[in-house]
Structure formats: structure tokens, C-alpha cells
Amino acid sequence: MSIRPHPFFSGALFARKSCFVYLPEGYETSEQHYPVIYLLHGMHGSESHWILKGGG
């Protein structure tokens, strides 16, 4: 599994933000479709909290 940062512009916050994308092994060369899950941090968290405190 690889974890990659992905910058984006948030229209709701009118600011550049980032998120992390978890990709399974072989994703780059696969034609398979993968399910998606979105993990949101709490009010005082940041995009890195799932990596640092997610227990994975």
C-alpha cells in the first residue's frame, strides 16, 4: 500500500487544502475498479491524523 498527498482547492473554505490517498499494491497497473472510503478528521484535527493516530 502507498499513501500519497493530494492537494486540492476547497471552494467551501476558499483555500488550498490537502488530503491523503491510500492506494493498494498494483493500483497503477491495474484496470480493476476499487471502492472508495472517505475518512474525515474531527474539528481540531488535520488531514494527517488518520496516518498518525488511525491505528493502522
All heavy atoms as a GROMACS GRO file, in nm:
protein
  450
    1MET      N    1   0.085  -0.117   0.000
    1MET     CA    2   0.000   0.000   0.000
    1MET      C    3   0.090   0.123   0.000
    1MET      O    4   0.192   0.126   0.065
    1MET     CB    5  -0.089   0.000   0.124
    1MET     CG    6  -0.169   0.127   0.136
    1MET     SD    7  -0.288   0.134   0.271
    1MET     CE    8  -0.193   0.099   0.414
    2SER      N    9   0.048   0.224  -0.075
    2SER     CA   10   0.120   0.352  -0.070
    2SER      C   11   0.022   0.461  -0.026
    2SER      O   12  -0.098   0.450  -0.046
    2SER     CB   13   0.181   0.386  -0.207
    2SER     OG   14   0.080   0.408  -0.302
    3ILE      N   15   0.077   0.562   0.035
    3ILE     CA   16  -0.002   0.677   0.081
    3ILE      C   17   0.057   0.801   0.014
    3ILE      O   18   0.176   0.828   0.028
    3ILE     CB   19   0.005   0.692   0.234
    3ILE    CG1   20  -0.044   0.565   0.302
    3ILE    CG2   21  -0.077   0.812   0.278
    3ILE    CD1   22  -0.022   0.563   0.451
    4ARG      N   23  -0.028   0.873  -0.060
    4ARG     CA   24   0.020   0.988  -0.134
    4ARG      C   25  -0.059   1.113  -0.098
    4ARG      O   26  -0.183   1.108  -0.088
    4ARG     CB   27   0.007   0.964  -0.283
    4ARG     CG   28   0.086   0.848  -0.330
    4ARG     CD   29   0.073   0.834  -0.477
    4ARG     NE   30   0.139   0.711  -0.520
    4ARG     CZ   31   0.135   0.665  -0.642
    4ARG    NH1   32   0.065   0.730  -0.734
    4ARG    NH2   33   0.197   0.555  -0.674
    5PRO      N   34   0.008   1.227  -0.083
    5PRO     CA   35  -0.065   1.352  -0.061
    5PRO      C   36  -0.130   1.398  -0.191
    5PRO      O   37  -0.078   1.374  -0.301
    5PRO     CB   38   0.043   1.449  -0.016
    5PRO     CG   39   0.169   1.394  -0.072
    5PRO     CD   40   0.153   1.246  -0.080
    6HIS      N   41  -0.245   1.461  -0.180
    6HIS     CA   42  -0.316   1.512  -0.297
    6HIS      C   43  -0.366   1.653  -0.265
    6HIS      O   44  -0.461   1.669  -0.187
    6HIS     CB   45  -0.433   1.421  -0.332
    6HIS     CG   46  -0.512   1.469  -0.449
    6HIS    ND1   47  -0.468   1.460  -0.578
    6HIS    CD2   48  -0.632   1.529  -0.454
    6HIS    CE1   49  -0.557   1.512  -0.658
    6HIS    NE2   50  -0.658   1.554  -0.585
    7PRO      N   51  -0.304   1.757  -0.321
    7PRO     CA   52  -0.351   1.894  -0.296
    7PRO      C   53  -0.475   1.924  -0.380
    7PRO      O   54  -0.494   1.870  -0.488
    7PRO     CB   55  -0.233   1.980  -0.341
    7PRO     CG   56  -0.159   1.896  -0.438
    7PRO     CD   57  -0.181   1.753  -0.400
    8PHE      N   58  -0.563   2.009  -0.327
    8PHE     CA   59  -0.684   2.049  -0.399
    8PHE      C   60  -0.730   2.185  -0.348
    8PHE      O   61  -0.685   2.232  -0.244
    8PHE     CB   62  -0.796   1.945  -0.382
    8PHE     CG   63  -0.846   1.932  -0.240
    8PHE    CD1   64  -0.957   2.002  -0.197
    8PHE    CD2   65  -0.780   1.849  -0.150
    8PHE    CE1   66  -1.003   1.990  -0.066
    8PHE    CE2   67  -0.825   1.836  -0.019
    8PHE     CZ   68  -0.936   1.907   0.022
    9PHE      N   69  -0.818   2.248  -0.422
    9PHE     CA   70  -0.875   2.375  -0.379
    9PHE      C   71  -1.014   2.350  -0.323
    9PHE      O   72  -1.098   2.286  -0.388
    9PHE     CB   73  -0.883   2.474  -0.496
    9PHE     CG   74  -0.941   2.607  -0.455
    9PHE    CD1   75  -0.862   2.699  -0.390
    9PHE    CD2   76  -1.074   2.635  -0.479
    9PHE    CE1   77  -0.916   2.821  -0.350
    9PHE    CE2   78  -1.128   2.756  -0.440
    9PHE     CZ   79  -1.048   2.849  -0.375
   10SER      N   80  -1.040   2.398  -0.204
   10SER     CA   81  -1.171   2.386  -0.140
   10SER      C   82  -1.252   2.512  -0.167
   10SER      O   83  -1.215   2.621  -0.118
   10SER     CB   84  -1.155   2.365   0.010
   10SER     OG   85  -1.281   2.379   0.075
   11GLY      N   86  -1.359   2.498  -0.242
   11GLY     CA   87  -1.447   2.612  -0.266
   11GLY      C   88  -1.520   2.655  -0.140
   11GLY      O   89  -1.547   2.772  -0.119
   12ALA      N   90  -1.552   2.557  -0.054
   12ALA     CA   91  -1.624   2.588   0.071
   12ALA      C   92  -1.538   2.671   0.166
   12ALA      O   93  -1.586   2.762   0.231
   12ALA     CB   94  -1.667   2.459   0.140
   13LEU      N   95  -1.409   2.639   0.172
   13LEU     CA   96  -1.316   2.713   0.259
   13LEU      C   97  -1.242   2.823   0.184
   13LEU      O   98  -1.173   2.903   0.245
   13LEU     CB   99  -1.215   2.616   0.321
   13LEU     CG  100  -1.273   2.506   0.408
   13LEU    CD1  101  -1.164   2.410   0.451
   13LEU    CD2  102  -1.344   2.565   0.529
   14PHE      N  103  -1.255   2.823   0.052
   14PHE     CA  104  -1.184   2.914  -0.036
   14PHE      C  105  -1.035   2.916  -0.003
   14PHE      O  106  -0.973   3.019   0.023
   14PHE     CB  107  -1.242   3.056  -0.030
   14PHE     CG  108  -1.207   3.137  -0.151
   14PHE    CD1  109  -1.264   3.109  -0.274
   14PHE    CD2  110  -1.115   3.239  -0.143
   14PHE    CE1  111  -1.231   3.183  -0.387
   14PHE    CE2  112  -1.080   3.312  -0.255
   14PHE     CZ  113  -1.138   3.284  -0.377
   15ALA      N  114  -0.976   2.795   0.001
   15ALA     CA  115  -0.835   2.779   0.036
   15ALA      C  116  -0.782   2.650  -0.024
   15ALA      O  117  -0.857   2.558  -0.053
   15ALA     CB  118  -0.820   2.774   0.188
   16ARG      N  119  -0.651   2.645  -0.043
   16ARG     CA  120  -0.586   2.522  -0.087
   16ARG      C  121  -0.571   2.431   0.033
   16ARG      O  122  -0.528   2.474   0.140
   16ARG     CB  123  -0.449   2.554  -0.147
   16ARG     CG  124  -0.467   2.627  -0.277
   16ARG     CD  125  -0.364   2.605  -0.384
   16ARG     NE  126  -0.308   2.476  -0.405
   16ARG     CZ  127  -0.356   2.384  -0.491
   16ARG    NH1  128  -0.465   2.406  -0.556
   16ARG    NH2  129  -0.292   2.271  -0.508
   17LYS      N  130  -0.610   2.307   0.017
   17LYS     CA  131  -0.601   2.208   0.124
   17LYS      C  132  -0.532   2.085   0.067
   17LYS      O  133  -0.496   2.080  -0.051
   17LYS     CB  134  -0.741   2.170   0.174
   17LYS     CG  135  -0.824   2.286   0.224
   17LYS     CD  136  -0.761   2.366   0.334
   17LYS     CE  137  -0.779   2.304   0.468
   17LYS     NZ  138  -0.710   2.375   0.575
   18SER      N  139  -0.515   1.983   0.150
   18SER     CA  140  -0.459   1.858   0.101
   18SER      C  141  -0.528   1.741   0.171
   18SER      O  142  -0.588   1.757   0.277
   18SER     CB  143  -0.309   1.852   0.123
   18SER     OG  144  -0.279   1.851   0.261
   19CYS      N  145  -0.521   1.627   0.108
   19CYS     CA  146  -0.572   1.505   0.167
   19CYS      C  147  -0.472   1.395   0.133
   19CYS      O  148  -0.380   1.416   0.054
   19CYS     CB  149  -0.711   1.471   0.113
   19CYS     SG  150  -0.716   1.432  -0.062
   20PHE      N  151  -0.487   1.281   0.192
   20PHE     CA  152  -0.401   1.168   0.164
   20PHE      C  153  -0.482   1.058   0.097
   20PHE      O  154  -0.596   1.033   0.135
   20PHE     CB  155  -0.335   1.114   0.291
   20PHE     CG  156  -0.229   1.205   0.343
   20PHE    CD1  157  -0.257   1.297   0.442
   20PHE    CD2  158  -0.101   1.201   0.292
   20PHE    CE1  159  -0.160   1.383   0.489
   20PHE    CE2  160  -0.002   1.286   0.338
   20PHE     CZ  161  -0.032   1.377   0.437
   21VAL      N  162  -0.423   0.996  -0.004
   21VAL     CA  163  -0.489   0.890  -0.078
   21VAL      C  164  -0.411   0.761  -0.053
   21VAL      O  165  -0.290   0.755  -0.074
   21VAL     CB  166  -0.492   0.922  -0.229
   21VAL    CG1  167  -0.556   0.809  -0.306
   21VAL    CG2  168  -0.563   1.054  -0.254
   22TYR      N  169  -0.481   0.659  -0.005
   22TYR     CA  170  -0.422   0.526   0.016
   22TYR      C  171  -0.446   0.445  -0.110
   22TYR      O  172  -0.561   0.430  -0.152
   22TYR     CB  173  -0.491   0.456   0.133
   22TYR     CG  174  -0.462   0.514   0.269
   22TYR    CD1  175  -0.509   0.639   0.305
   22TYR    CD2  176  -0.389   0.441   0.361
   22TYR    CE1  177  -0.483   0.691   0.431
   22TYR    CE2  178  -0.364   0.492   0.488
   22TYR     CZ  179  -0.411   0.617   0.521
   22TYR     OH  180  -0.386   0.668   0.644
   23LEU      N  181  -0.340   0.392  -0.168
   23LEU     CA  182  -0.352   0.312  -0.291
   23LEU      C  183  -0.301   0.170  -0.266
   23LEU      O  184  -0.193   0.152  -0.210
   23LEU     CB  185  -0.270   0.375  -0.404
   23LEU     CG  186  -0.312   0.516  -0.444
   23LEU    CD1  187  -0.214   0.573  -0.545
   23LEU    CD2  188  -0.453   0.514  -0.500
   24PRO      N  189  -0.377   0.069  -0.308
   24PRO     CA  190  -0.333  -0.069  -0.289
   24PRO      C  191  -0.216  -0.102  -0.382
   24PRO      O  192  -0.196  -0.037  -0.485
   24PRO     CB  193  -0.457  -0.152  -0.324
   24PRO     CG  194  -0.536  -0.064  -0.413
   24PRO     CD  195  -0.507   0.078  -0.372
   25GLU      N  196  -0.143  -0.207  -0.348
   25GLU     CA  197  -0.034  -0.254  -0.433
   25GLU      C  198  -0.089  -0.287  -0.571
   25GLU      O  199  -0.197  -0.344  -0.584
   25GLU     CB  200   0.031  -0.379  -0.373
   25GLU     CG  201   0.102  -0.354  -0.241
   25GLU     CD  202   0.220  -0.259  -0.254
   25GLU    OE1  203   0.289  -0.260  -0.358
   25GLU    OE2  204   0.242  -0.182  -0.159
   26GLY      N  205  -0.018  -0.248  -0.675
   26GLY     CA  206  -0.058  -0.279  -0.810
   26GLY      C  207  -0.163  -0.185  -0.868
   26GLY      O  208  -0.209  -0.206  -0.980
   27TYR      N  209  -0.200  -0.082  -0.797
   27TYR     CA  210  -0.306   0.009  -0.842
   27TYR      C  211  -0.270   0.075  -0.975
   27TYR      O  212  -0.354   0.087  -1.064
   27TYR     CB  213  -0.332   0.116  -0.736
   27TYR     CG  214  -0.435   0.218  -0.780
   27TYR    CD1  215  -0.570   0.191  -0.770
   27TYR    CD2  216  -0.396   0.341  -0.833
   27TYR    CE1  217  -0.665   0.283  -0.811
   27TYR    CE2  218  -0.489   0.433  -0.874
   27TYR     CZ  219  -0.622   0.404  -0.863
   27TYR     OH  220  -0.717   0.495  -0.904
   28GLU      N  221  -0.146   0.118  -0.990
   28GLU     CA  222  -0.103   0.192  -1.109
   28GLU      C  223  -0.118   0.110  -1.237
   28GLU      O  224  -0.144   0.165  -1.344
   28GLU     CB  225   0.041   0.238  -1.094
   28GLU     CG  226   0.064   0.334  -0.979
   28GLU     CD  227  -0.004   0.467  -0.999
   28GLU    OE1  228  -0.024   0.509  -1.115
   28GLU    OE2  229  -0.039   0.531  -0.899
   29THR      N  230  -0.101  -0.020  -1.229
   29THR     CA  231  -0.105  -0.104  -1.349
   29THR      C  232  -0.235  -0.183  -1.362
   29THR      O  233  -0.254  -0.252  -1.461
   29THR     CB  234   0.013  -0.202  -1.348
   29THR    OG1  235   0.008  -0.282  -1.229
   29THR    CG2  236   0.146  -0.127  -1.353
   30SER      N  237  -0.324  -0.171  -1.266
   30SER     CA  238  -0.448  -0.247  -1.266
   30SER      C  239  -0.558  -0.175  -1.343
   30SER      O  240  -0.566  -0.053  -1.344
   30SER     CB  241  -0.494  -0.270  -1.122
   30SER     OG  242  -0.618  -0.335  -1.120
   31GLU      N  243  -0.644  -0.252  -1.406
   31GLU     CA  244  -0.764  -0.197  -1.470
   31GLU      C  245  -0.888  -0.220  -1.383
   31GLU      O  246  -0.999  -0.190  -1.423
   31GLU     CB  247  -0.783  -0.259  -1.608
   31GLU     CG  248  -0.672  -0.222  -1.704
   31GLU     CD  249  -0.695  -0.278  -1.843
   31GLU    OE1  250  -0.810  -0.315  -1.875
   31GLU    OE2  251  -0.598  -0.284  -1.918
   32GLN      N  252  -0.866  -0.274  -1.265
   32GLN     CA  253  -0.974  -0.304  -1.171
   32GLN      C  254  -1.030  -0.175  -1.112
   32GLN      O  255  -0.958  -0.078  -1.092
   32GLN     CB  256  -0.919  -0.394  -1.060
   32GLN     CG  257  -1.021  -0.434  -0.957
   32GLN     CD  258  -0.961  -0.527  -0.852
   32GLN    OE1  259  -0.853  -0.580  -0.869
   32GLN    NE2  260  -1.032  -0.545  -0.744
   33HIS      N  261  -1.158  -0.174  -1.080
   33HIS     CA  262  -1.219  -0.063  -1.009
   33HIS      C  263  -1.212  -0.092  -0.859
   33HIS      O  264  -1.230  -0.206  -0.817
   33HIS     CB  265  -1.365  -0.045  -1.050
   33HIS     CG  266  -1.380   0.009  -1.188
   33HIS    ND1  267  -1.383  -0.073  -1.299
   33HIS    CD2  268  -1.389   0.134  -1.232
   33HIS    CE1  269  -1.395   0.002  -1.406
   33HIS    NE2  270  -1.399   0.129  -1.369
   34TYR      N  271  -1.186   0.010  -0.780
   34TYR     CA  272  -1.171  -0.008  -0.636
   34TYR      C  273  -1.277   0.073  -0.562
   34TYR      O  274  -1.314   0.183  -0.605
   34TYR     CB  275  -1.033   0.040  -0.590
   34TYR     CG  276  -0.922  -0.049  -0.639
   34TYR    CD1  277  -0.860  -0.027  -0.762
   34TYR    CD2  278  -0.877  -0.155  -0.562
   34TYR    CE1  279  -0.757  -0.108  -0.807
   34TYR    CE2  280  -0.774  -0.237  -0.607
   34TYR     CZ  281  -0.716  -0.212  -0.729
   34TYR     OH  282  -0.614  -0.293  -0.772
   35PRO      N  283  -1.326   0.023  -0.449
   35PRO     CA  284  -1.420   0.102  -0.368
   35PRO      C  285  -1.348   0.219  -0.303
   35PRO      O  286  -1.225   0.218  -0.291
   35PRO     CB  287  -1.470   0.002  -0.262
   35PRO     CG  288  -1.363  -0.101  -0.255
   35PRO     CD  289  -1.299  -0.107  -0.391
   36VAL      N  290  -1.423   0.318  -0.262
   36VAL     CA  291  -1.367   0.438  -0.200
   36VAL      C  292  -1.429   0.456  -0.063
   36VAL      O  293  -1.548   0.434  -0.044
   36VAL     CB  294  -1.397   0.564  -0.286
   36VAL    CG1  295  -1.350   0.690  -0.217
   36VAL    CG2  296  -1.334   0.550  -0.423
   37ILE      N  297  -1.348   0.497   0.032
   37ILE     CA  298  -1.397   0.535   0.165
   37ILE      C  299  -1.334   0.670   0.200
   37ILE      O  300  -1.216   0.692   0.175
   37ILE     CB  301  -1.366   0.428   0.272
   37ILE    CG1  302  -1.428   0.468   0.405
   37ILE    CG2  303  -1.217   0.404   0.285
   37ILE    CD1  304  -1.423   0.358   0.509
   38TYR      N  305  -1.413   0.759   0.254
   38TYR     CA  306  -1.364   0.891   0.294
   38TYR      C  307  -1.360   0.895   0.446
   38TYR      O  308  -1.461   0.872   0.512
   38TYR     CB  309  -1.458   1.001   0.242
   38TYR     CG  310  -1.461   1.009   0.092
   38TYR    CD1  311  -1.556   0.938   0.018
   38TYR    CD2  312  -1.369   1.087   0.023
   38TYR    CE1  313  -1.559   0.945  -0.120
   38TYR    CE2  314  -1.371   1.094  -0.115
   38TYR     CZ  315  -1.466   1.023  -0.186
   38TYR     OH  316  -1.470   1.029  -0.323
   39LEU      N  317  -1.244   0.926   0.501
   39LEU     CA  318  -1.227   0.936   0.646
   39LEU      C  319  -1.207   1.084   0.681
   39LEU      O  320  -1.112   1.146   0.635
   39LEU     CB  321  -1.105   0.855   0.691
   39LEU     CG  322  -1.108   0.707   0.655
   39LEU    CD1  323  -0.976   0.641   0.691
   39LEU    CD2  324  -1.223   0.638   0.724
   40LEU      N  325  -1.297   1.138   0.760
   40LEU     CA  326  -1.290   1.279   0.797
   40LEU      C  327  -1.237   1.292   0.940
   40LEU      O  328  -1.279   1.219   1.029
   40LEU     CB  329  -1.428   1.343   0.786
   40LEU     CG  330  -1.494   1.331   0.648
   40LEU    CD1  331  -1.635   1.389   0.653
   40LEU    CD2  332  -1.411   1.402   0.543
   41HIS      N  333  -1.149   1.387   0.958
   41HIS     CA  334  -1.096   1.412   1.092
   41HIS      C  335  -1.194   1.499   1.171
   41HIS      O  336  -1.288   1.554   1.115
   41HIS     CB  337  -0.959   1.479   1.085
   41HIS     CG  338  -0.960   1.612   1.014
   41HIS    ND1  339  -1.009   1.725   1.071
   41HIS    CD2  340  -0.919   1.646   0.890
   41HIS    CE1  341  -0.998   1.826   0.986
   41HIS    NE2  342  -0.944   1.780   0.874
   42GLY      N  343  -1.171   1.511   1.300
   42GLY     CA  344  -1.257   1.593   1.385
   42GLY      C  345  -1.230   1.741   1.368
   42GLY      O  346  -1.144   1.784   1.292
   43MET      N  347  -1.303   1.820   1.441
   43MET     CA  348  -1.296   1.966   1.427
   43MET      C  349  -1.156   2.022   1.447
   43MET      O  350  -1.115   2.114   1.379
   43MET     CB  351  -1.392   2.031   1.526
   43MET     CG  352  -1.398   2.180   1.515
   43MET     SD  353  -1.527   2.240   1.624
   43MET     CE  354  -1.517   2.412   1.595
   44HIS      N  355  -1.081   1.967   1.540
   44HIS     CA  356  -0.948   2.021   1.569
   44HIS      C  357  -0.837   1.933   1.510
   44HIS      O  358  -0.721   1.948   1.546
   44HIS     CB  359  -0.928   2.036   1.721
   44HIS     CG  360  -1.028   2.131   1.781
   44HIS    ND1  361  -1.023   2.266   1.758
   44HIS    CD2  362  -1.136   2.109   1.858
   44HIS    CE1  363  -1.124   2.325   1.822
   44HIS    NE2  364  -1.194   2.231   1.883
   45GLY      N  365  -0.872   1.846   1.419
   45GLY     CA  366  -0.774   1.757   1.357
   45GLY      C  367  -0.718   1.814   1.229
   45GLY      O  368  -0.747   1.927   1.189
   46SER      N  369  -0.637   1.733   1.164
   46SER     CA  370  -0.583   1.770   1.034
   46SER      C  371  -0.583   1.646   0.944
   46SER      O  372  -0.612   1.536   0.990
   46SER     CB  373  -0.440   1.824   1.048
   46SER     OG  374  -0.350   1.719   1.075
   47GLU      N  375  -0.550   1.666   0.818
   47GLU     CA  376  -0.552   1.555   0.723
   47GLU      C  377  -0.454   1.445   0.759
   47GLU      O  378  -0.469   1.332   0.716
   47GLU     CB  379  -0.527   1.606   0.581
   47GLU     CG  380  -0.388   1.659   0.555
   47GLU     CD  381  -0.370   1.805   0.594
   47GLU    OE1  382  -0.462   1.868   0.648
   47GLU    OE2  383  -0.260   1.856   0.572
   48SER      N  384  -0.354   1.472   0.840
   48SER     CA  385  -0.255   1.370   0.877
   48SER      C  386  -0.296   1.288   0.999
   48SER      O  387  -0.229   1.190   1.031
   48SER     CB  388  -0.120   1.434   0.901
   48SER     OG  389  -0.126   1.522   1.012
   49HIS      N  390  -0.405   1.320   1.066
   49HIS     CA  391  -0.443   1.246   1.188
   49HIS      C  392  -0.475   1.100   1.163
   49HIS      O  393  -0.448   1.016   1.248
   49HIS     CB  394  -0.558   1.315   1.260
   49HIS     CG  395  -0.509   1.422   1.352
   49HIS    ND1  396  -0.591   1.495   1.433
   49HIS    CD2  397  -0.386   1.470   1.375
   49HIS    CE1  398  -0.521   1.581   1.503
   49HIS    NE2  399  -0.396   1.570   1.468
   50TRP      N  400  -0.534   1.064   1.049
   50TRP     CA  401  -0.562   0.924   1.022
   50TRP      C  402  -0.432   0.846   1.002
   50TRP      O  403  -0.424   0.727   1.034
   50TRP     CB  404  -0.653   0.907   0.902
   50TRP     CG  405  -0.797   0.932   0.937
   50TRP    CD1  406  -0.871   1.041   0.904
   50TRP    CD2  407  -0.881   0.847   1.015
   50TRP    NE1  408  -0.997   1.029   0.956
   50TRP    CE2  409  -1.007   0.910   1.025
   50TRP    CE3  410  -0.864   0.725   1.077
   50TRP    CZ2  411  -1.114   0.856   1.095
   50TRP    CZ3  412  -0.972   0.669   1.146
   50TRP    CH2  413  -1.093   0.736   1.154
   51ILE      N  414  -0.330   0.911   0.949
   51ILE     CA  415  -0.200   0.844   0.932
   51ILE      C  416  -0.130   0.829   1.066
   51ILE      O  417  -0.078   0.724   1.100
   51ILE     CB  418  -0.111   0.924   0.834
   51ILE    CG1  419  -0.172   0.921   0.695
   51ILE    CG2  420   0.031   0.866   0.831
   51ILE    CD1  421  -0.103   1.014   0.597
   52LEU      N  422  -0.132   0.936   1.146
   52LEU     CA  423  -0.058   0.937   1.273
   52LEU      C  424  -0.132   0.864   1.385
   52LEU      O  425  -0.069   0.800   1.468
   52LEU     CB  426  -0.033   1.082   1.316
   52LEU     CG  427   0.049   1.166   1.220
   52LEU    CD1  428   0.053   1.311   1.265
   52LEU    CD2  429   0.190   1.109   1.207
   53LYS      N  430  -0.264   0.873   1.390
   53LYS     CA  431  -0.340   0.819   1.504
   53LYS      C  432  -0.445   0.719   1.465
   53LYS      O  433  -0.526   0.678   1.547
   53LYS     CB  434  -0.406   0.935   1.577
   53LYS     CG  435  -0.308   1.036   1.632
   53LYS     CD  436  -0.375   1.148   1.704
   53LYS     CE  437  -0.271   1.245   1.757
   53LYS     NZ  438  -0.332   1.353   1.834
   54GLY      N  439  -0.447   0.674   1.340
   54GLY     CA  440  -0.551   0.584   1.292
   54GLY      C  441  -0.538   0.440   1.338
   54GLY      O  442  -0.629   0.361   1.320
   55GLY      N  443  -0.425   0.406   1.393
   55GLY     CA  444  -0.408   0.270   1.443
   55GLY      C  445  -0.388   0.166   1.334
   55GLY      O  446  -0.409   0.049   1.356
   56GLY      N  447  -0.349   0.210   1.215
   56GLY     CA  448  -0.333   0.115   1.106
   56GLY      C  449  -0.190   0.094   1.076
   56GLY      O  450  -0.138   0.009   1.022
   0.00000   0.00000   0.00000
